[in-house]
Every structure is written in structure tokens, then in C-alpha cells.
Amino acid sequence: MRRAIITGIRRIGKEIALKLLQEGWSIGLVYHTSEDVYRELKALASDRVFGCKSSLDSEQEVKRVVSELSQALGGVDALVHLASPYFPTPLEELTEEALYAHFKPTALSFLFMAKELKPLMQRNKGLIKGRLIAFGDWATNTTPYRNYSAYFVSKGALHTAVKVLAKELAPHILVNGIALGPTVKPPDFSDSKWEEYINKTPLKKAVSLNDVVRLTMFLLEVESMTGELINLDSGRHVSGECT
Ligand SMILES: NC(=O)c1ccc[n+]([C@@H]2O[C@H](COP(=O)([O-])OP(=O)(O)OC[C@H]3O[C@@H](n4cnc5c(N)ncnc54)[C@H](OP(=O)(O)O)[C@@H]3O)[C@@H](O)[C@H]2O)c1
């Protein structure tokens, strides 16, 4: 039975968790405020779903989470890392606190989870002993938009961590990322603002959750790719112009 830790289960993470359960995986879920989602998933397969509440905001905290979940799961084959705050930080109002509120659960936690998981994954059998997947953002690579500096600086560090870790963890652990485009409307976006975002994609549609799940499953199986950030964004990265 394969075992994954998933961070950030509120929306897209929940769909990935459901698919992994359906495919027979055991899952360790890291939640911050979404205990309800954890309980819902736990009720589906209590022997294969484990949870850990965390704010993922320090090395110590990450150590605790990996230790508790790896013990519950009996080892770890994969990390799917989606945890990421998303709120505006106009530069004039940017504070150190707001920057770290993004940076820690997004980039710091991915880096330190990798550090903690490396020795655990090295114990797994087979040539490929583990896979790490980070959820980034298409705009980080090309055209970050205004008023989200803390978010984009943190996602930028996460994208860099994918490449750094791909090298550090080779040849037995693979590290890849998905640079996601508009998929599920942020709660603070109006319908018209969301429509505007979608219309900027060449394909004129939101990324389907089905595609996100399928690409994640591919990255959990792939054997010959590491250090890659794949744009899954309805082509948004080729249309330029941002706000
Ligand atoms: N939705 C999109 O269209 C879109 C577009 C581009 C990129 N992405 C990326 O794709 C991923 C999933 O997106 P989503 O829309 O499903 O995310 P979301 O609904 O905004 O959820 C964010 C997740 O991050 C977790 N989180 C936030 N701060 C945390 C902290 N301090 N400690 C631990 N967990 C924390 C939340 O946990 P709790 O709920 O437990 O508090 C939540 O599950 C994210 O990385 C996001 O940046 C999404």
C-alpha cells in the first residue's frame, strides 16, 4: 500500500485526497483550519486516513508533522504540498508578518519536509523511493500580478526549492511541481473578476479539477522526470499581459 502526506486539503487538495483513497493509498492529511475536511475524509476510510493539525510555520513544527504522520502511515512514499495562504499585500502595507505568513507554510515547510522525508524515503524499496510534488502558480514564472508580493515571493521560493531539491534528492527521490493557473475561484474574487481571469487564458476556460488530479497522478507514477515545473493553466502563460 502506498502512502502520501498531503498538505492543504481545503479544496484542490481534497480532490487529490479522494483520488488517492480511491486508488488504495493511505494518506496523512495536514490541516490548519479545515478539520471538517479531514473528518469527512477520515469517515470514508478510517484505517487509511490520518490527520495532523499544523500551521507549518517552523522547522520544529514540520519535524513534528512528518514524525507523527510517517509513524501513523508506516512510512511515506510521496508528499503532495498544496498549503499556501493567498491574500493581498499591497507593497505600501506589506509587513514582515504578512510575508512570513505566506513564506513559512508555502516554501519553508516544503524545504524542511523534504529534509525530514529524505531519510525516511531512503528506506523504501525500489529504485525510486519517493516523490515530492509542489503546487506553484503559473504567474510566478512569467507575469506576477500587482498587490500579491508576499504570495509571489513565497511561490518563487517554492519553485526554486523544486529545482534545488531535485538535485539534492536525486537519484532516488523525484521532485516536481505544477505551476497552476485559474482552477477554483478564490473566495474574495467576484464572479466578474474571475470571468476576466478565465478570459485571459487562450483556452477561455478554468483548469479542470480532473486535469489537476490526472497530472498529480502522473507525477506520482513518473520515473524519468525531476526538477520540472509544469504549467497547467489553460495556456495562460503564453498570453502575456497581467494586471
Ligand atoms: N485555486 C486556484 O485556482 C489556484 C491557482 C493557482 C495556484 N493554486 C495553488 O494550488 C494550491 C491549492 O489551491 P486551492 O485553491 O485548493 O487552495 P485554498 O483553497 O486557498 O487552500 C489553501 C490551503 O492552504 C492551507 N494553508 C494555508 N495556510 C496554512 C498554514 N499556515 N498552515 C497549514 N496550512 C495552511 C489551508 O489549510 P486549512 O484549510 O486547513 O486552513 C488550505 O487547505 C495552492 O498551493 C494554490 O496556491 C491554486
The ligand as a Gaussian input file, in Angstrom:
#p B3LYP/6-31G(d) Opt

LIG

0 1
 N       -7.360000      27.772000      -6.876000
 C       -6.680000      28.142000      -7.942000
 O       -7.268000      28.488000      -8.978000
 C       -5.157000      28.172000      -7.896000
 C       -4.442000      28.872000      -8.867000
 C       -3.057000      28.884000      -8.825000
 C       -2.378000      28.178000      -7.840000
 N       -3.101000      27.491000      -6.903000
 C       -2.374000      26.746000      -5.854000
 O       -2.906000      25.440000      -5.730000
 C       -2.924000      25.032000      -4.363000
 C       -4.337000      24.653000      -3.923000
 O       -5.207000      25.704000      -4.229000
 P       -6.628000      25.839000      -3.510000
 O       -7.389000      26.877000      -4.249000
 O       -7.214000      24.480000      -3.308000
 O       -6.156000      26.418000      -2.112000
 P       -7.086000      27.044000      -0.959000
 O       -8.481000      26.573000      -1.061000
 O       -6.834000      28.529000      -0.956000
 O       -6.462000      26.374000       0.306000
 C       -5.188000      26.697000       0.763000
 C       -4.748000      25.595000       1.673000
 O       -3.551000      26.012000       2.313000
 C       -3.636000      25.661000       3.665000
 N       -2.907000      26.613000       4.491000
 C       -2.915000      27.964000       4.410000
 N       -2.159000      28.492000       5.378000
 C       -1.672000      27.434000       6.098000
 C       -0.845000      27.319000       7.239000
 N       -0.329000      28.383000       7.862000
 N       -0.566000      26.076000       7.704000
 C       -1.064000      24.996000       7.111000
 N       -1.868000      25.032000       6.026000
 C       -2.155000      26.244000       5.527000
 C       -5.113000      25.735000       4.041000
 O       -5.349000      24.865000       5.143000
 P       -6.697000      24.941000       6.013000
 O       -7.825000      24.982000       5.023000
 O       -6.638000      23.712000       6.813000
 O       -6.617000      26.192000       6.835000
 C       -5.779000      25.278000       2.748000
 O       -6.048000      23.913000       2.748000
 C       -2.347000      26.200000      -3.582000
 O       -0.972000      25.989000      -3.381000
 C       -2.550000      27.389000      -4.501000
 O       -1.622000      28.436000      -4.292000
 C       -4.469000      27.483000      -6.901000

